[in-house]
C-alpha cells in the first residue's frame, strides 16, 4: 500500500505549468483562458508556463503525455494546473512514466476528467488537488468567487488544516463563452442551502479518494488505476461529484451499485457528495426541473448507501463539484468529517 505524501508547495513568484491533459479548449475559447492566466499572475503572483498542446485541440494522447512529463521533470516548475477537463484523459494514463513523475512530485490542480490524473498521482504516492482549473474557476466572469479564491490560495501556498464551509451564495447556470457579453458582469447567484447530513453520529478521518463519478466508472470498466486490493481504501473518505452532462439518477445509482458489488463502497468511512450541477447549455432546466434533478440524484445516492453501506456518514451539497464556488479538496490528503459538530476539515 502506498501512502501518498504532500509535494512541496510553490511560492509567489514561482513558475506554474498550465497544461491541457484532456481537451485543448483554450484554442476555441481564449477569453476565459487568458483571464485565468492573468489572475494566476496578478492575484496569485505565479508565472504560468504553457506547453505545446495547452492551446491545441486534437492533440494525441502521446503529445499530452509528453507535456505532463515535461511539466513534472522541469525543476523550475513548482506546480501544475489543468486548463480544463474533457472526456478522454483515460487514454493518456498508459503512456505516463510513473518513475519520472514519482521522482519529481509537484502539486497538481484539476477536476472533472482530470480525476484520471489525480487517481494516477495518488497511486504514485503524490497528493493532488481536486479543483480550480484555469478556464472555469480562475476564468470566471467578473471575479473569482471569494470562497474559491480563498481555498485555492490556501491549497497552493499553505500546509495544515482548512475548514470547509457551506457557500453563502452559489450558481450552476453558465453563460456562453463564445458571447463576449458573458464577461461583462458577474454571474447571477442564489442563496446557499447548507449541507445535509446522514448518520452524523461520529467523527471520522481518512485519506480522500474519489472525484468525478462518471470518470471513476470509466476507470472501473477499463480496469485502470483502481486497486484490486480493496484494503487500500479502508477508512478513507470518499468524495464524489457529477458533471455538466447531468447523469440521471438511474445512472448515478448504477455506478454506485457497481462500486458496491465490487466491495468498494463499504470500505470508506464517510462520503462527501458535491452539490450537483443541474443546468447546462444543452439542458437549460427550469428551476422546478433543476430541483427535481437534484432530488433524484440524492435519492439515488441514498439508495446505494442503504444497500451497500447503510451506516456510512454522508454529507450532501458540499461545494467542490461543477458548481460555483468550488472548494479545493486534497486528493489522497487527510479529510476529517465531524458529524456531531457538523464540520468538515481538510489538510492542504
C-alpha positions in Angstrom: 0.0 0.0 0.0 1.3 3.4 -1.0 0.5 6.3 1.4 0.6 9.5 -0.7 2.6 12.4 0.6 2.2 16.1 0.1 4.6 17.6 -2.5 6.5 20.8 -1.8 4.4 24.0 -2.3 5.1 26.8 -4.7 5.7 30.4 -3.5 4.6 33.7 -5.1 7.0 34.4 -8.0 7.4 30.7 -9.0 6.6 29.2 -12.3 3.5 27.1 -12.7 2.8 24.7 -15.6 -0.5 25.2 -17.4 -1.4 22.0 -19.4 -4.4 20.5 -21.2 -4.2 16.8 -20.4 -7.8 16.4 -21.8 -9.2 19.0 -24.2 -7.3 21.9 -25.7 -10.2 24.2 -25.3 -8.1 27.4 -24.8 -7.8 27.3 -28.6 -11.6 27.6 -29.1 -12.3 29.9 -26.1 -9.3 32.1 -25.5 -11.2 34.7 -23.3 -11.8 32.7 -20.1 -8.3 31.1 -20.6 -6.5 34.4 -20.9 -8.5 35.8 -17.9 -7.4 32.8 -15.9 -3.7 33.3 -16.8 -4.0 36.9 -15.8 -5.3 36.0 -12.4 -2.6 33.5 -11.8 -0.1 36.3 -12.4 -1.8 39.2 -10.7 -3.9 37.6 -7.9 -1.6 34.7 -7.0 1.8 36.0 -8.1 2.6 32.9 -10.2 4.1 32.8 -13.7 2.2 30.5 -15.9 4.2 28.4 -18.4 2.3 26.9 -21.4 3.2 23.7 -23.3 2.8 22.6 -27.0 -0.7 21.1 -26.5 -2.1 23.6 -24.0 -3.9 25.6 -26.7 -4.3 22.9 -29.2 -7.4 20.8 -29.9 -7.0 17.3 -31.2 -3.6 16.6 -29.6 -2.8 12.9 -29.4 -2.6 11.1 -26.1 1.1 10.8 -26.5 1.6 14.5 -27.1 -0.4 15.3 -24.0 1.6 12.7 -22.0 4.8 14.4 -23.2 3.6 17.7 -21.8 2.8 16.1 -18.5 6.3 14.6 -18.4 7.9 17.9 -19.3 6.0 19.8 -16.7 6.9 17.4 -13.9 10.5 17.0 -15.0 11.4 20.7 -15.1 12.9 21.7 -11.8 11.9 25.4 -12.4 8.2 24.4 -12.4 6.8 24.3 -8.9 3.2 23.3 -9.5 0.9 22.1 -12.4 -2.6 23.1 -13.2 -5.1 21.9 -15.9 -6.7 24.4 -18.3 -10.0 22.5 -18.2 -11.3 18.9 -18.4 -12.6 16.8 -21.3 -13.5 13.2 -21.8 -10.6 11.1 -22.9 -7.7 11.5 -20.4 -8.2 7.8 -19.7 -6.2 7.2 -22.9 -3.2 9.3 -21.6 -2.6 7.3 -18.4 -1.0 4.2 -20.0 1.6 6.5 -21.7 2.8 8.1 -18.5 6.2 7.4 -16.9 5.4 6.7 -13.3 9.0 6.7 -12.1 9.7 10.1 -13.7 6.6 11.6 -12.0 7.4 9.9 -8.7 10.9 11.3 -8.8 9.6 14.9 -9.3 6.5 15.3 -7.1 4.5 18.5 -7.6 1.1 19.8 -6.7 -1.4 19.2 -9.5 -4.7 21.0 -9.7 -7.6 19.8 -11.8 -11.1 18.2 -11.7 -13.7 16.6 -13.9 -11.8 14.5 -16.5 -8.6 15.3 -14.5 -9.9 12.8 -12.0 -7.8 10.4 -14.1 -4.6 12.1 -13.4 -5.5 12.7 -9.7 -6.1 8.9 -9.2 -2.8 8.2 -11.0 -0.9 10.6 -8.8 -2.4 9.2 -5.7 -1.3 5.7 -6.7 2.1 7.1 -7.5 2.4 8.4 -3.9 1.6 12.1 -4.6 -1.2 14.1 -3.0 -3.0 16.1 -5.7 -5.7 18.8 -5.5 -9.2 18.4 -6.9 -10.4 21.7 -8.2 -9.6 25.1 -9.7 -9.0 24.8 -13.5 -7.8 27.8 -15.3 -10.7 28.4 -17.6 -13.6 27.6 -15.2 -12.7 28.8 -11.8 -9.8 31.2 -12.5 -11.5 32.5 -15.7 -14.9 33.2 -14.0 -16.5 36.3 -15.4 -16.3 39.4 -13.2 -14.1 37.9 -10.5 -13.3 34.6 -8.9 -15.8 33.6 -6.3 -14.3 34.6 -2.9 -14.6 31.1 -1.5 -12.9 29.6 -4.5 -10.1 32.1 -4.4 -9.6 31.6 -0.6 -9.5 27.8 -0.9 -7.1 27.8 -3.9 -4.7 30.3 -2.2 -4.6 28.1 0.9 -4.1 24.9 -1.1 -1.4 26.5 -3.2 0.7 28.2 -0.6 0.0 26.8 2.9 0.1 23.5 4.7 -2.2 22.4 7.5 -5.9 22.3 8.3 -8.5 24.2 6.3 -12.2 24.1 7.4 -14.8 23.9 4.7 -18.0 25.9 5.0 -21.2 25.9 3.1 -21.5 28.5 0.3 -23.5 31.6 1.3 -24.3 32.1 -2.4 -23.8 29.7 -5.3 -24.5 29.2 -9.0 -24.7 26.5 -11.6 -26.0 28.4 -14.6 -23.3 29.2 -17.1 -23.3 31.8 -19.9 -21.9 31.1 -23.3 -18.1 31.6 -23.6 -18.5 32.4 -27.3 -20.6 35.5 -26.4 -18.3 38.5 -25.4 -21.1 39.9 -23.2 -20.6 36.9 -20.9 -17.5 38.5 -19.4 -19.1 42.0 -18.8 -20.6 41.2 -15.5 -20.7 38.7 -12.5 -22.7 35.5 -12.8 -26.1 35.6 -11.1 -26.0 33.7 -7.8 -28.7 32.5 -5.3 -28.7 31.9 -1.6 -26.9 28.8 -0.3 -28.9 25.9 1.2 -26.3 24.5 3.6 -25.3 20.9 3.9 -27.4 17.8 4.6 -26.0 15.2 7.0 -26.8 11.5 7.2 -25.6 9.2 10.0 -23.9 12.2 11.6 -23.2 10.5 14.9 -19.4 10.1 14.8 -16.1 11.7 13.9 -14.1 10.0 11.1 -10.7 10.9 9.5 -9.0 9.3 6.5 -7.3 9.8 3.2 -9.5 11.1 0.4 -10.4 9.3 -2.8 -13.0 10.0 -5.5 -13.6 12.8 -7.8 -15.9 12.8 -10.8 -18.3 9.8 -10.6 -18.6 9.2 -14.4 -14.8 9.1 -14.7 -14.4 6.7 -11.8 -17.0 4.5 -13.6 -14.9 4.5 -16.7 -11.8 3.6 -14.7 -13.7 0.7 -13.3 -14.7 -0.5 -16.7 -11.2 -0.1 -18.1 -9.7 -1.8 -15.0 -7.3 1.0 -14.7 -5.8 2.7 -11.6 -8.4 1.2 -9.2 -6.7 -1.3 -7.0 -7.8 -4.9 -6.7 -6.6 -4.9 -3.1 -9.6 -3.0 -1.7 -8.0 -2.8 1.7 -6.1 0.2 0.3 -9.3 2.2 0.6 -10.2 1.1 4.2 -11.1 4.1 6.4 -10.8 6.6 3.6 -13.1 9.5 2.9 -14.9 9.1 -0.4 -15.8 12.3 -2.2 -17.9 12.4 -5.4 -19.3 14.9 -7.9 -21.2 14.7 -11.2 -20.5 16.6 -14.4 -22.3 19.1 -16.7 -23.6 16.2 -18.7 -26.1 15.8 -15.9 -26.2 12.0 -15.5 -29.6 10.6 -14.5 -30.4 9.4 -11.0 -30.6 5.9 -12.5 -27.1 6.2 -13.9 -25.7 7.5 -10.6 -27.3 4.6 -8.7 -26.0 2.0 -11.2 -22.4 3.4 -11.0 -22.6 3.3 -7.2 -24.2 -0.1 -7.3 -21.1 -1.3 -9.3 -18.9 0.2 -6.6 -21.0 -1.7 -4.1 -20.9 -5.0 -5.9 -17.2 -4.8 -6.2 -17.0 -4.4 -2.5 -15.5 -0.9 -2.8 -18.3 1.3 -1.3 -18.3 -0.2 2.1 -14.5 0.3 2.5 -14.8 4.0 3.1 -15.6 5.7 6.5 -17.6 8.6 5.1 -19.0 10.1 1.9 -18.9 13.7 0.8 -21.3 14.3 -2.1 -21.0 17.6 -4.0 -23.8 19.9 -4.8 -24.9 18.6 -8.3 -24.9 20.8 -11.3 -28.5 20.9 -12.5 -28.2 23.1 -15.6 -26.2 23.2 -18.8 -26.3 24.9 -22.1 -27.5 21.7 -23.6 -30.1 21.1 -20.9 -31.3 24.5 -19.6 -33.5 23.2 -16.9 -36.2 25.4 -15.4 -35.9 25.9 -11.6 -38.5 23.2 -10.8 -36.7 20.8 -13.2 -33.4 21.5 -11.6 -34.8 20.9 -8.1 -36.3 17.6 -9.3 -33.0 16.5 -10.8 -31.1 17.3 -7.6 -33.6 15.4 -5.5 -33.4 12.4 -7.8 -29.7 12.3 -7.5 -29.7 12.5 -3.7 -32.3 9.7 -3.6 -30.1 7.6 -5.9 -27.1 8.0 -3.7 -29.0 7.3 -0.5 -30.5 4.2 -2.1 -27.0 2.9 -2.9 -25.8 3.7 0.6 -28.8 1.9 2.2 -27.9 -1.2 0.2 -24.2 -1.3 0.5 -23.1 0.9 3.4 -26.1 1.7 5.5 -24.2 3.1 8.5 -21.8 5.4 6.5 -21.9 9.1 7.4 -22.6 11.2 4.4 -22.7 14.9 3.7 -24.6 16.3 0.7 -24.3 19.6 -1.2 -20.6 20.2 -0.4 -19.3 22.8 -2.8 -16.5 21.0 -4.7 -18.2 19.9 -7.9 -19.1 21.5 -11.2 -20.9 24.4 -9.4 -19.7 27.8 -8.2 -17.9 28.3 -5.8 -15.6 25.3 -6.0 -13.6 24.4 -2.9 -10.3 22.5 -3.4 -10.1 19.0 -1.9 -6.7 17.4 -1.4 -6.7 14.1 -3.3 -5.1 11.5 -1.1 -4.8 14.0 1.7 -6.4 14.0 5.1 -10.1 14.8 5.5 -11.9 14.9 8.8 -15.7 14.6 9.0 -17.1 15.6 12.3 -20.7 14.6 12.4 -21.7 15.9 15.9 -20.1 19.3 15.2 -21.3 19.4 11.6 -17.7 20.3 10.5 -15.5 19.2 7.6 -11.8 19.9 7.7 -9.2 19.1 5.0 -5.4 19.2 5.3 -3.6 21.1 2.5 
